Amino acid sequence: MKQSIKVFFVGFVLSLGLGNSTIAQDYFAAHHTAAAPSSSTSAAEEILSIPEIIKTNFVLLFPNATDAQWSISKKSIYVSFLNQGRKTNACFDAKGKLSYTITNCTSAQLPTEFTQMLSSTYDEYALFNAKEITSKGIIWYQIILENDTEFLTLYYSSEGIEEGKRLKK
């Protein structure tokens, strides 16, 4: 509940047009760190070089995020963090727009319809790894199954299941 109040307050202050919100800056600085610095750049300098719009959008989109680690490339800014206990990676463009997220999943966090399809069609496999991927408003899943002889990659969206690569052990 406290997080919701902070998010509302940050959004309210920004809607008043008060420019760079020191509230968002303070919240961001208190809860997030930069990734391992590149060359001679310190972690504090990495955080300071992240545009304010990205810091603010991050706090608004992921109010429960903890342990954020930031990295910067020429065109994008990446952040890895825990979101309600789930390891998540997000990518923002230079204008502050969220491009995509990738979140680790357990079998219990996969859609029921998908797990039912898996148990009926791929019953000789066990779940090795699962990720939820959100991009442009579309949610899909990438999972890796394994059995005694191979790994199998599957993709699932509202359109169904698509088999990916098979890798022999």
trRosetta pair geometry for C-beta under 8 A, 3 or more apart (Angstrom, degrees):
i j d omega theta_ij theta_ji phi_ij phi_ji
1 4 5.6 -51 -156 30 37 114
1 5 6.8 37 149 -18 66 101
2 5 5.7 -53 -155 33 36 113
2 6 6.6 37 149 -18 67 103
3 6 5.7 -55 -152 36 35 112
3 7 6.3 34 152 -19 68 106
3 63 4.2 125 164 150 113 114
3 64 5.8 29 -163 -76 172 66
4 7 5.7 -53 -146 37 32 111
4 8 6.2 33 155 -19 65 106
4 63 6.8 93 -77 135 44 165
5 8 5.7 -53 -147 37 30 111
5 9 6.2 29 155 -19 65 108
6 9 5.7 -58 -146 38 29 111
6 10 6.3 29 156 -18 66 106
6 23 8.0 -170 -161 163 82 113
6 27 6.3 130 -180 -112 129 146
6 59 7.8 -92 131 172 109 115
6 63 6.8 149 76 -150 104 112
7 10 5.9 -53 -146 36 29 109
7 11 6.3 26 156 -14 63 110
7 59 6.8 -173 -107 142 78 85
7 60 5.8 118 -152 -124 97 56
7 63 4.5 -56 -60 -93 129 135
8 11 5.8 -62 -150 42 29 110
8 12 6.1 30 153 -23 66 109
9 12 5.6 -52 -144 35 30 113
9 13 6.4 30 157 -18 64 104
9 23 6.5 -105 124 160 107 158
10 13 6.0 -54 -148 36 29 109
10 14 6.4 26 155 -15 63 109
10 21 6.1 108 -151 142 79 161
10 23 5.6 -154 -99 106 77 117
10 24 4.9 95 -144 -75 119 92
10 27 7.0 -68 -77 17 133 152
10 56 6.7 -178 166 -148 121 88
10 59 6.1 -43 116 112 175 131
10 60 6.6 -139 96 -74 125 89
11 14 5.8 -58 -147 40 30 110
11 15 6.2 32 155 -23 65 107
11 60 6.1 98 -71 -115 101 119
12 15 5.7 -55 -147 33 30 111
12 16 6.9 32 152 -23 61 102
13 16 5.8 -55 -159 27 34 113
13 18 5.6 -58 174 36 83 132
13 21 5.1 105 109 -121 127 120
13 23 5.8 117 23 28 165 135
13 24 7.8 -158 75 -25 129 97
14 17 7.8 53 172 -66 40 26
14 18 7.2 -100 -102 41 29 85
14 21 5.6 -61 -70 -47 84 132
14 24 7.5 40 -58 -33 113 137
14 56 6.5 107 -83 -168 145 144
18 21 6.5 80 85 -91 106 73
20 24 8.0 -119 179 58 61 112
20 25 6.8 43 160 -45 99 125
20 52 4.9 -87 -127 -135 98 166
21 24 4.0 70 89 10 116 105
21 25 6.5 176 98 -10 61 83
21 52 7.6 147 33 -179 71 120
21 56 6.4 97 37 -101 122 121
22 25 5.2 -52 -144 40 40 117
22 26 6.0 42 155 -22 70 103
23 26 5.9 -53 -146 36 27 108
23 27 6.3 25 155 -16 63 108
24 27 5.7 -55 -144 39 30 111
24 28 5.9 32 156 -21 65 110
24 52 7.3 96 98 -170 128 90
24 55 6.1 124 148 119 108 102
24 56 4.5 1 -170 -100 159 83
24 59 5.7 -167 -145 34 91 154
25 28 5.7 -58 -145 38 26 112
25 29 6.1 23 159 -17 64 110
25 52 7.1 -39 -76 -126 96 100
25 55 6.9 52 -99 123 54 151
26 29 5.9 -56 -143 38 27 108
26 30 6.2 23 159 -17 63 111
27 30 6.0 -64 -150 38 26 109
27 31 6.3 -9 165 7 64 119
27 59 5.8 78 106 -127 129 145
28 31 6.6 -83 -145 48 22 91
28 32 5.5 -39 -175 31 65 122
28 47 7.7 159 138 -172 106 111
28 55 4.4 2 -109 -171 161 116
28 56 7.9 -71 -53 -66 132 44
28 58 7.3 84 -115 74 109 119
28 59 6.1 -94 -74 -56 88 123
29 32 7.2 -70 -104 51 14 81
29 47 6.9 104 -110 154 74 144
31 65 7.3 105 144 95 127 84
31 66 6.8 -95 -171 -120 101 57
31 68 6.9 59 128 15 82 113
32 47 7.0 146 107 -123 96 119
32 58 7.8 40 -73 122 161 144
32 65 7.7 19 -82 117 107 116
32 68 3.8 -21 -128 64 99 123
32 70 6.9 61 163 -31 115 111
32 79 7.8 -28 -151 -145 130 126
32 81 7.7 -43 -116 -98 100 126
33 43 5.9 -4 -177 173 94 128
33 47 6.9 -77 -151 -67 35 126
33 68 6.8 156 35 83 54 69
33 69 6.3 -11 83 -103 84 60
33 70 7.4 -155 111 12 39 90
34 37 6.6 55 112 -77 127 76
34 43 4.3 178 55 -160 106 71
34 44 7.4 -141 9 -50 126 15
34 45 7.9 -50 4 67 167 50
34 46 3.3 112 -152 87 159 126
34 47 4.8 -126 -46 -48 106 78
34 50 7.9 -169 -96 -29 102 120
34 69 7.0 54 163 -160 21 56
34 70 4.7 -57 -125 58 61 99
34 71 7.6 112 -173 -75 79 46
35 43 7.8 -167 69 -123 23 90
35 46 6.9 -119 45 157 64 161
35 69 4.6 78 -83 167 75 95
35 70 5.6 -130 -12 77 84 39
35 71 4.2 -10 23 -66 147 89
35 80 7.7 73 -83 26 111 106
36 43 7.7 -55 -128 -86 23 97
37 40 7.8 -47 138 126 123 14
37 41 4.5 -153 -171 92 110 75
37 42 5.5 -77 -83 -145 162 13
37 43 5.3 -113 -50 -62 106 54
37 45 7.1 63 -127 56 128 101
37 46 5.6 -147 -107 -36 83 125
38 41 5.4 22 61 37 69 118
38 46 7.8 114 13 -90 82 117
41 45 4.9 -127 -167 87 83 128
41 46 5.8 99 141 -60 118 84
41 49 7.9 -31 -161 -7 136 144
42 45 4.6 98 54 5 77 102
42 46 7.2 -133 99 -7 44 84
43 46 5.5 -50 -152 30 35 115
43 47 6.8 34 152 -17 65 101
44 47 5.9 -53 -153 34 34 110
44 48 6.4 32 151 -17 66 108
45 48 5.6 -56 -146 40 34 112
45 49 6.3 33 155 -22 66 108
46 49 5.9 -60 -150 35 28 109
46 50 7.3 39 150 -32 60 95
46 70 6.1 165 141 90 112 110
46 71 7.8 -33 -169 -110 133 39
46 72 6.7 -167 -155 -2 89 116
47 50 6.0 -46 -162 12 38 113
47 70 6.6 121 -94 42 65 144
49 72 6.4 -57 106 -39 118 166
50 54 5.5 -105 172 77 95 125
50 55 5.7 110 115 -55 115 96
50 70 6.0 -56 -69 -175 140 156
50 72 6.9 -147 -86 -76 77 119
50 77 6.0 106 -130 -149 95 150
51 54 4.9 90 69 5 86 103
51 55 7.3 -156 99 -5 45 86
51 77 7.7 -148 23 -26 90 154
51 94 7.3 90 -7 -171 146 58
51 96 6.3 -106 98 -69 125 96
52 55 5.5 -55 -148 38 38 112
52 56 6.0 35 156 -18 71 108
53 56 5.8 -55 -145 40 29 110
53 57 6.1 28 157 -17 65 109
53 95 7.1 -47 103 166 149 45
53 96 3.4 -78 126 -74 111 151
54 57 5.8 -54 -140 40 30 109
54 58 6.1 36 156 -25 63 106
54 77 5.5 30 -161 66 162 150
54 92 4.8 131 -132 117 109 161
54 96 4.7 -140 -69 -115 61 76
55 58 5.8 -55 -151 32 26 114
55 59 6.6 23 155 -15 62 106
56 59 5.9 -57 -152 36 31 108
56 60 6.3 25 154 -14 66 110
56 96 7.6 1 58 -153 92 135
57 60 5.6 -59 -144 42 33 110
57 61 5.8 23 161 -13 70 113
57 92 6.9 130 83 -120 133 136
57 96 5.0 140 -9 176 143 100
57 97 7.8 -123 -156 -97 168 22
57 98 6.7 -159 151 -44 128 92
58 61 6.1 -62 -139 43 24 103
58 62 6.0 -35 179 38 63 106
58 65 7.1 -60 165 34 93 159
58 68 7.5 73 168 -128 139 156
58 79 6.4 49 -126 21 136 168
58 90 7.4 153 -119 85 93 148
58 92 7.3 -77 -65 -50 95 143
59 62 7.2 -79 -124 64 16 68
59 63 6.6 51 174 -99 59 61
59 65 7.9 -118 -110 38 44 119
60 63 7.2 -2 -146 -61 18 89
61 90 7.9 135 105 -141 139 161
61 98 6.2 113 -104 -58 168 145
62 65 3.9 48 137 -38 116 119
62 81 6.9 103 147 86 153 145
62 83 5.5 -82 -149 -111 113 115
62 88 7.6 -167 -122 88 141 149
62 90 7.4 -136 -35 -27 143 155
64 83 6.1 94 86 -156 96 62
64 84 5.2 40 114 -60 145 76
65 68 5.7 45 148 -61 119 109
65 81 4.5 20 -165 144 107 147
65 82 6.9 140 -155 73 56 50
65 83 5.4 -25 -95 -92 74 77
65 88 7.7 -92 -115 59 101 127
66 81 6.5 149 67 -175 33 97
66 82 4.9 -24 63 63 87 105
67 81 5.7 150 81 -144 68 65
67 82 5.0 48 43 6 115 103
68 79 5.3 -13 -162 -171 103 113
68 80 7.2 148 -150 78 50 43
68 81 4.1 -15 -94 -89 69 118
69 79 6.9 151 73 -155 44 60
69 80 4.8 -14 56 59 99 94
69 81 7.1 177 16 -70 64 65
70 77 6.7 -12 -163 -179 101 98
70 78 7.1 146 -157 84 51 54
70 79 5.2 -20 -99 -100 69 83
71 77 7.5 169 86 -159 44 56
71 78 4.9 -11 61 62 91 102
71 79 7.8 177 22 -79 64 40
72 76 8.0 -174 -152 98 48 46
72 77 5.3 -16 -109 -111 72 80
72 78 7.7 -163 -76 24 27 73
73 76 5.2 16 53 54 109 76
73 77 7.5 -162 27 -79 68 36
73 78 7.2 48 -7 -10 102 105
75 93 7.1 -35 159 -143 79 74
75 94 6.4 -85 -165 -36 48 109
76 91 5.2 -8 -178 -169 133 101
76 92 6.6 147 -163 74 76 45
76 93 6.1 -53 -107 -107 76 44
76 94 7.3 -97 -89 -46 34 69
76 99 6.8 -47 -128 3 123 149
77 91 7.4 147 76 -157 44 54
77 92 4.8 -19 62 62 96 99
77 94 7.6 115 -15 -91 98 48
78 89 6.6 -8 -171 -172 102 96
78 90 7.1 161 -153 84 54 48
78 91 5.4 -20 -101 -101 76 73
78 92 7.8 -171 -77 22 30 71
79 89 7.3 166 87 -153 45 52
79 90 5.2 -10 59 57 92 94
79 92 7.5 29 0 -4 106 106
80 87 7.2 -4 -173 -171 95 88
80 88 7.3 168 -152 89 51 47
80 89 5.0 -19 -100 -101 77 79
81 87 8.0 165 91 -149 29 49
81 88 5.8 -23 68 65 73 92
81 90 7.6 -18 24 9 105 106
82 85 6.1 3 -180 -113 110 16
82 86 6.8 137 -159 60 65 31
82 87 6.3 -38 -100 -90 66 48
82 88 7.1 120 -130 17 17 88
83 86 5.4 -37 68 64 77 88
83 88 4.4 10 6 1 119 142
83 103 6.9 -67 52 -118 125 120
86 103 5.3 37 139 -173 125 107
86 104 5.9 -165 -171 64 85 80
86 105 7.5 16 -146 -86 128 47
86 109 7.6 113 -103 -119 139 168
87 103 7.1 154 88 -152 51 57
87 104 4.5 34 58 12 98 124
88 101 5.9 -12 -171 -171 107 109
88 102 7.0 156 -156 81 57 47
88 103 4.5 -14 -104 -101 87 85
88 104 7.5 -123 -69 12 48 73
89 101 6.8 156 82 -157 50 57
89 102 4.7 -5 56 56 100 96
89 103 7.8 -164 25 -72 61 45
90 98 6.3 -48 -172 -142 114 100
90 100 7.3 -173 -146 95 55 45
90 101 4.7 -19 -99 -102 81 84
90 102 7.9 -170 -74 22 40 63
91 98 7.5 107 79 -163 51 57
91 99 4.4 -46 99 57 100 115
91 100 5.4 16 41 50 108 78
91 101 7.7 -165 17 -77 69 42
92 96 6.0 -17 -178 -146 123 30
92 97 6.6 150 -157 74 74 34
92 98 5.8 -45 -100 -98 75 47
92 99 6.5 172 -112 -3 18 89
93 96 7.2 -39 71 27 70 20
93 97 5.0 1 36 56 108 90
93 99 5.5 106 -41 -56 87 109
98 101 7.1 -10 179 -42 119 94
99 135 6.9 -4 151 -132 62 91
100 133 6.6 -3 -177 -172 116 85
100 134 6.3 166 -155 86 66 55
100 135 4.0 -13 -105 -92 106 94
100 136 7.9 -24 -84 -14 86 65
101 132 7.9 2 108 105 96 87
101 133 7.3 176 88 -148 54 43
101 134 4.8 9 50 49 95 102
101 135 7.9 -168 27 -63 53 63
102 131 5.5 -5 -172 -177 92 124
102 132 7.4 158 -156 79 43 49
102 133 5.3 -6 -105 -103 75 78
103 131 6.6 145 72 -160 40 69
103 132 4.6 -17 62 58 98 99
103 133 7.9 -173 22 -73 69 36
103 134 7.8 23 1 -2 108 102
104 129 8.0 -71 -139 -165 91 83
104 130 7.2 98 -167 83 56 64
104 131 6.1 -43 -102 -103 42 72
105 109 4.2 -140 -155 84 92 120
105 110 5.8 102 149 -62 139 75
105 130 4.1 -68 72 110 101 110
105 131 6.2 168 8 -103 96 16
105 132 5.2 94 -49 -26 124 95
105 141 7.0 -40 24 -135 156 112
106 109 5.1 93 50 6 70 102
106 110 7.8 -118 98 -16 43 84
106 130 7.0 129 -118 52 6 126
107 110 5.8 -42 -158 12 42 117
107 115 6.3 98 -179 -113 89 123
107 127 5.1 -175 -73 4 110 166
107 130 6.9 135 -77 -7 50 152
109 130 7.6 163 71 105 99 134
109 132 7.3 -90 133 -37 113 128
110 114 5.1 -103 159 84 109 126
110 115 5.2 126 92 -54 117 99
110 130 6.0 -77 -68 -173 114 155
110 141 6.3 71 -131 -134 95 163
110 143 7.3 12 -102 -71 140 136
110 156 7.9 60 -162 64 110 151
111 114 4.4 87 69 5 91 108
111 115 7.1 -170 90 -6 47 84
111 141 7.5 -146 8 -21 98 142
111 156 7.4 -150 39 132 117 135
112 115 5.9 -58 -146 39 33 106
112 116 6.3 34 155 -21 66 106
113 116 5.8 -57 -151 35 29 113
113 117 6.6 30 151 -18 63 105
114 117 5.7 -54 -151 35 33 111
114 118 6.4 34 151 -21 65 105
114 141 6.5 45 -147 44 166 150
114 156 4.8 67 -122 177 125 163
114 161 7.4 130 -134 -76 83 104
115 118 5.4 -49 -146 35 36 116
115 119 6.3 33 157 -18 66 104
116 119 6.0 -54 -145 37 30 106
116 120 6.5 16 159 -8 63 110
117 120 6.2 -67 -147 44 28 101
117 121 5.7 -7 170 9 69 120
117 156 7.8 153 64 -116 141 129
117 161 5.9 -174 137 -32 147 137
118 121 6.6 -71 -127 52 20 89
118 122 5.1 -46 -160 50 64 110
118 123 8.0 127 143 -70 58 50
118 125 7.7 -91 -174 74 95 109
118 127 7.8 30 169 -70 153 98
118 143 7.8 -31 -99 88 138 159
118 145 7.5 179 -152 -83 113 134
118 154 7.8 172 -100 66 100 166
119 122 7.6 -39 -69 61 13 68
119 123 5.8 49 -174 -92 48 86
120 123 6.7 -3 -134 -47 10 107
121 161 7.7 176 66 64 158 162
122 125 4.5 -30 163 33 101 119
122 145 5.7 -58 162 -139 140 174
122 152 7.3 -148 -139 81 133 145
122 154 7.6 -99 -44 -49 160 149
124 147 5.4 16 135 -106 88 141
125 145 3.6 38 159 166 139 124
125 146 6.2 135 -156 62 89 21
125 147 4.9 -83 -100 -53 65 94
125 152 6.3 -72 -110 36 154 123
126 145 6.7 147 69 -160 29 77
126 146 5.9 -32 61 65 81 76
126 147 7.1 129 9 -87 77 54
127 130 6.2 -22 -167 -37 119 112
127 143 6.5 -59 -136 -171 91 120
127 144 7.9 96 -165 79 55 54
127 145 6.2 -51 -100 -107 39 69
128 143 7.9 129 50 172 73 76
128 144 4.4 -60 70 105 113 95
128 145 6.1 148 3 -135 96 14
128 146 4.4 76 -57 -11 125 110
128 151 6.4 -41 14 -131 164 102
129 143 6.8 172 91 -155 55 55
129 144 4.4 21 48 40 94 110
130 141 6.4 -10 -167 -172 95 110
130 142 7.4 163 -152 87 48 50
130 143 4.4 -7 -105 -108 82 91
130 144 7.6 -146 -67 24 49 64
131 141 6.8 158 83 -155 49 62
131 142 4.9 -4 57 57 101 93
131 143 7.5 -176 24 -78 61 50
132 139 6.4 -12 -173 -165 98 100
132 140 7.9 159 -156 86 55 30
132 141 5.6 -31 -102 -100 58 80
133 139 7.3 150 80 -154 48 50
133 140 5.5 -22 64 68 98 77
133 141 7.0 165 16 -96 81 26
133 142 6.3 43 -15 -6 123 102
134 137 7.7 -1 -175 -122 90 9
134 138 7.1 169 -150 82 54 42
134 139 5.1 -18 -98 -98 83 74
135 138 6.0 -23 70 57 65 89
138 157 6.8 2 174 -145 107 128
139 157 7.3 156 95 -132 52 80
140 155 6.2 14 164 -177 122 91
140 156 6.3 171 -165 86 76 47
140 157 3.9 -36 -106 -82 103 96
141 155 7.0 159 83 -157 54 46
141 156 4.5 -7 55 56 103 99
141 157 7.5 177 18 -69 68 52
142 153 6.7 -11 -171 -167 91 99
142 154 7.5 161 -154 84 46 48
142 155 5.7 -16 -101 -102 69 74
142 164 7.7 23 -145 -20 94 153
143 153 7.3 161 85 -151 43 52
143 154 5.1 -12 61 60 91 95
143 156 7.2 16 3 0 108 112
144 151 5.6 -4 -176 -175 105 109
144 152 7.1 153 -157 75 56 41
144 153 5.4 -25 -100 -96 75 69
144 154 7.8 172 -87 19 28 72
145 151 7.0 154 80 -160 46 55
145 152 4.7 -17 61 60 98 96
145 153 8.0 -175 20 -79 72 22
145 154 6.6 34 -8 -4 109 114
146 150 7.2 -157 -141 103 62 40
146 151 5.0 -26 -95 -103 86 70
146 152 7.4 175 -81 17 36 73
146 169 7.8 77 -155 -68 107 121
147 150 6.3 15 50 50 89 67
147 152 7.9 25 0 -5 94 111
148 169 7.5 -110 150 27 39 148
149 168 6.6 -39 163 -142 79 75
149 169 5.8 -151 -171 23 28 107
150 166 5.3 5 173 -176 140 95
150 167 6.1 151 -161 77 83 43
150 168 5.3 -49 -99 -104 90 42
150 169 6.0 -137 -84 -18 32 83
151 166 7.1 160 81 -157 53 49
151 167 4.5 -6 54 57 101 100
151 169 7.1 110 -22 -67 82 82
152 163 7.0 -47 -177 -149 105 97
152 164 7.6 136 175 61 60 77
152 165 7.8 -167 -144 98 43 45
152 166 5.3 -10 -103 -106 75 78
152 167 7.9 -163 -70 23 35 69
153 163 7.5 109 84 -173 61 55
153 164 3.4 -47 96 72 105 125
153 165 5.1 33 27 47 120 72
153 166 7.8 -141 17 -70 74 38
154 161 5.7 -19 -172 -163 114 104
154 162 7.1 148 -162 75 63 45
154 163 6.0 -39 -106 -110 73 50
154 164 6.3 -152 -80 9 20 93
155 161 7.1 144 77 -157 50 52
155 162 4.6 -16 61 60 102 97
155 164 5.9 91 -21 -46 97 110
156 160 7.3 -91 -139 142 66 26
156 161 5.2 -19 -97 -99 83 71
156 162 7.8 -176 -75 20 38 68
157 160 7.3 -2 62 39 66 34
163 166 7.9 -2 172 -48 113 92
